[in-house]
Amino acid sequence: KEYGSESLKRMEYWRARSSVDSFIGEMRRILHKNPGANFFVATDSPAVLQELETAFPKKIAHLDPLSLQACENKRSAECVQLALVDLIALSKTKLLLGSHWSSFTNMVVKMGVRSFRKAGVDFAKA
């Protein structure tokens, strides 16, 4: 067993606050204030990418979606390299929208992103 019951409950709590709908709501708020905004999306889910592209036509930038499909084994060398590219790109953005219970988000913050907001903490609070 990888996680104890308390850790698993905490992780599930934060994952529930980091749903794609949580990010869509915050992205809509950003676009309401700044209609010219665009978003770089780092995800390992082709379905999430498709949902965001549908919600925000011509506003989403990302790595080649074929790269996502090739990453069935998320721990392969190729997928780790793609994740590194995402980390570097996100660290250069003006604002990171991230997940609170995420080592990926924490790494981008440590790499020096200018500003960040976390789902469940700064937006999409339940």
N, C-alpha and C positions, 0 to 999 in steps of 0.2 A: 504494500500500500504506500503510495507516494506521499499522501497528505493525511494528517490526523483529522478527526471530525470537525474540530473548531476551525482549523485552517481551511478546510474544504468549504465550510459555511461562509467564512469571510470572503474567500475567493468567489464563490457563487454570488454573494451579495454585490460585490463590485462589478462582476461581469454583467449582472442584470442592469446596472446603471450605465454600462458602456455598450448598450445595444446600438445598432445602426440608426434606429429611430432617435436615440438621444443625440447622436452627432448630426443627423439631418435637422433636428430642431435648432441646434446651435448654429449650424451653417446658414439656415434661413435667417436667423437673427443677425448674423454678420452681413449677409447680403442685403438685408433691409437697411442697415446703416451704411453699407458700402457696396452698391450694386456692381462695381467694377472688380470686386474680389474674385480670386480664383483659388482653387484648393489643390494641393498635392496630396494624394491619398496613398498611404502605405498599408496594404492589407495582404494577407495570404489567402483571401477568400474571393474567388471570381464572382460569386453571387453578391457579396457586399459591394464590390466594385461596380457591378451592373446596376444595382439598386441606386447607388450614388450618381452614376452617370445618367440614369433615368430621371432622378429628382433634380439634377443640376446640369442640364445639357450644356456642353461647351464650357463648363466651369471646372472640370476635373482633369488634372494631370496625374500620371502614374507611370510606373514601369510597364513595359510591354506585357499585355495580358497573357500572351503565350508563355512568358516566363512563369507566371503564376500557375498555369496548368501543368508545367513541367515539374513543379515543386510538390509532388504528392508526398515525398519523404521530406518533411520540413527540416530535417537535420542533415540533409546531404550538403556536400561542399558547395554546389551551385546555389542552393537555397540560402545558405549562410552568406555567400557573397552578395546575393541580391538583397538580403536583409541589411547588409553593411551599406550598400548603395542607398537604400531607403533611409537608414540612420543619418548618413552624411547629408542627403538632400533635406531631410526634415530639420536638421540642426541649423540649416541656413535660411529657414523660413522666418517670417515676421512673427507668426503666432502658431504654436502647436496646440491642437486639440487632441488630447490623449486620454488614456484610461488610467484611473488612479492605481489599480492593482496590477501594474504592468512594468516588467523590467525593461521592455522596449521603450516605453515612454520615459522611464527614469534615465535610461542611457542617453536619449536625445537631450534631455534637460542637462545632464552632466557634460554633454558635448558643446553646450553653449547656445542653445536656441534663445532668441531674444526675449520671448514671452511665451507663457504656456497657461493653458486652462485644462483642468482635469474633469472628466465626466463623473458625476456623483458628488463632486466637491465644489466645483466652480459653475457647473451647469448640469442640467438633468438631475437635480436633487429630488429624491423621492419624498 
